[in-house]
Amino acid sequence: MNYKQKVNEFLSQKVIAITGVSRNPKTEVGNAIYKKFKSAGYTVYPINPFADQIEGDKCYPTLSSTPKKPDAVFIATNPAISVDIVKQCIENGIQKIWFHRSFGNGSFSEEAAKFGEENGLSVIRSGCPMMFIKDADFFHRTTAFFMKIFGKLE
């Protein structure tokens, strides 16, 4: 499956968990992505083991603690804990993951990505849903254009 197909499949899911949301919403990309998915009509679960609420919504410590199993997980955590998130996905039967990554490493971990792929997960190694989701802003559309030109999109 190519990159665009993986993105379309991920975005066709209805229930998305976002790992890496923060109690400080101004500093973390996970919060912006959480709000974007929510405003686009998705059922979205924020995941942070150290927060009770994010953006005024109940936050969950792990993927297994959400009221409904997520169809997919967007990973916006520190890369050092990405392997743990992938393990949670495998344990919970979640087959689609997407690492936040633009021109830097972002949340991407090669070890986590390989582990996911070896366990049958559909892994998106780069990019951001805000580049593709309905009503993408100019900045994200432009970033997607340049990432494609420079070969940074899987």
C-alpha positions as CSV (number, residue, x, y, z in Angstrom):
1,M,0.0,0.0,0.0
2,N,1.4,3.4,-0.9
3,Y,1.6,6.5,1.3
4,K,-1.6,8.2,0.0
5,Q,-3.6,4.9,0.3
6,K,-2.4,4.6,4.0
7,V,-3.4,8.2,4.7
8,N,-6.8,7.8,3.1
9,E,-7.4,4.6,5.0
10,F,-6.3,6.2,8.3
11,L,-8.6,9.2,7.7
12,S,-11.5,7.0,6.9
13,Q,-11.6,5.6,10.4
14,K,-14.2,7.0,12.8
15,V,-12.5,6.7,16.2
16,I,-9.0,8.1,16.6
17,A,-6.8,8.2,19.7
18,I,-4.2,10.9,20.0
19,T,-1.2,10.2,22.1
20,G,1.0,13.0,23.3
21,V,-1.7,15.6,24.0
22,S,-0.5,18.0,26.7
23,R,-1.8,19.8,29.8
24,N,-0.1,22.8,28.2
25,P,-2.1,23.1,24.9
26,K,0.0,25.9,23.5
27,T,3.2,23.8,23.3
28,E,2.2,20.5,21.9
29,V,1.3,19.5,18.4
30,G,-0.9,16.7,19.7
31,N,-3.4,19.2,21.1
32,A,-3.8,21.0,17.7
33,I,-4.3,17.6,16.0
34,Y,-6.8,16.5,18.6
35,K,-8.8,19.7,18.1
36,K,-8.7,19.3,14.3
37,F,-9.9,15.7,14.3
38,K,-12.7,16.7,16.8
39,S,-13.8,19.6,14.7
40,A,-13.8,17.4,11.6
41,G,-16.4,15.1,13.3
42,Y,-14.3,12.2,14.5
43,T,-14.7,10.6,17.8
44,V,-11.3,11.4,19.4
45,Y,-9.7,10.2,22.6
46,P,-6.8,12.2,24.1
47,I,-4.2,9.9,25.7
48,N,-1.9,11.2,28.5
49,P,-1.2,9.2,31.7
50,F,-0.6,12.4,33.6
51,A,-3.7,14.4,32.8
52,D,-7.4,14.0,33.8
53,Q,-8.6,16.5,31.2
54,I,-7.4,17.9,27.9
55,E,-9.1,20.7,26.0
56,G,-12.0,20.4,28.5
57,D,-12.5,16.7,27.6
58,K,-11.8,13.6,29.7
59,C,-8.3,12.3,29.1
60,Y,-7.3,8.6,29.2
61,P,-4.1,7.2,30.6
62,T,-3.8,4.3,28.1
63,L,-5.3,3.1,24.9
64,S,-7.1,0.3,26.8
65,S,-8.8,2.8,29.1
66,T,-10.9,4.5,26.3
67,P,-14.7,3.8,26.4
68,K,-14.5,2.5,22.8
69,K,-11.6,0.8,21.1
70,P,-9.9,3.3,18.7
71,D,-9.8,2.4,15.0
72,A,-6.4,4.2,14.7
73,V,-3.8,6.0,16.8
74,F,-1.9,9.2,16.0
75,I,1.4,9.3,17.8
76,A,2.6,12.7,18.9
77,T,4.7,11.6,21.8
78,N,8.4,11.8,22.5
79,P,10.0,9.2,20.2
80,A,11.4,7.5,23.3
81,I,8.0,6.3,24.3
82,S,6.7,5.5,20.8
83,V,7.6,1.8,21.2
84,D,5.3,1.6,24.3
85,I,2.5,3.2,22.3
86,V,2.9,0.7,19.5
87,K,2.9,-2.2,22.0
88,Q,-0.4,-0.8,23.4
89,C,-1.8,-0.8,19.8
90,I,-0.8,-4.4,19.3
91,E,-2.2,-5.5,22.7
92,N,-5.5,-3.7,21.9
93,G,-5.9,-4.9,18.3
94,I,-5.4,-1.4,16.8
95,Q,-4.0,-1.8,13.3
96,K,-3.4,1.7,12.1
97,I,-0.8,4.1,13.4
98,W,0.6,7.4,12.3
99,F,3.8,9.1,13.6
100,H,3.9,12.8,13.6
101,R,6.9,13.9,11.6
102,S,7.7,16.7,9.2
103,F,11.3,17.8,8.4
104,G,12.7,16.7,11.8
105,N,12.2,13.4,13.7
106,G,9.0,14.5,15.4
107,S,7.6,11.5,17.2
108,F,9.1,9.0,14.8
109,S,11.1,6.1,16.1
110,E,12.5,3.6,13.6
111,E,12.4,0.9,16.3
112,A,8.7,1.6,17.0
113,A,7.8,1.7,13.3
114,K,9.6,-1.6,12.5
115,F,8.1,-3.2,15.5
116,G,4.6,-2.2,14.3
117,E,5.3,-3.4,10.8
118,E,6.6,-6.7,12.0
119,N,3.4,-7.1,13.9
120,G,1.1,-6.4,10.9
121,L,0.3,-2.8,11.6
122,S,-0.3,-0.2,8.9
123,V,2.4,2.4,9.7
124,I,2.5,5.9,8.4
125,R,6.1,7.1,9.1
126,S,5.8,10.8,8.4
127,G,3.6,13.8,7.8
128,C,0.6,15.2,9.7
129,P,-3.1,14.6,9.3
130,M,-3.6,18.4,9.3
131,M,-2.0,18.3,5.8
132,F,-4.7,16.1,4.4
133,I,-7.8,16.4,6.6
134,K,-10.8,18.3,5.4
135,D,-10.3,22.1,5.4
136,A,-6.5,21.8,5.7
137,D,-5.0,25.3,6.3
138,F,-2.5,26.9,3.9
139,F,0.5,26.2,6.0
140,H,-0.2,22.5,6.2
141,R,-1.0,22.2,2.5
142,T,2.2,24.0,1.7
143,T,4.2,21.8,4.0
144,A,2.8,18.7,2.4
145,F,3.8,20.1,-1.0
146,F,7.4,20.7,0.0
147,M,7.7,17.4,1.9
148,K,6.5,15.6,-1.2
149,I,9.1,17.4,-3.3
150,F,11.9,16.6,-0.9
151,G,10.9,13.0,-0.5
152,K,9.9,13.3,3.2
153,L,6.5,11.7,2.8
154,E,7.2,8.0,3.2
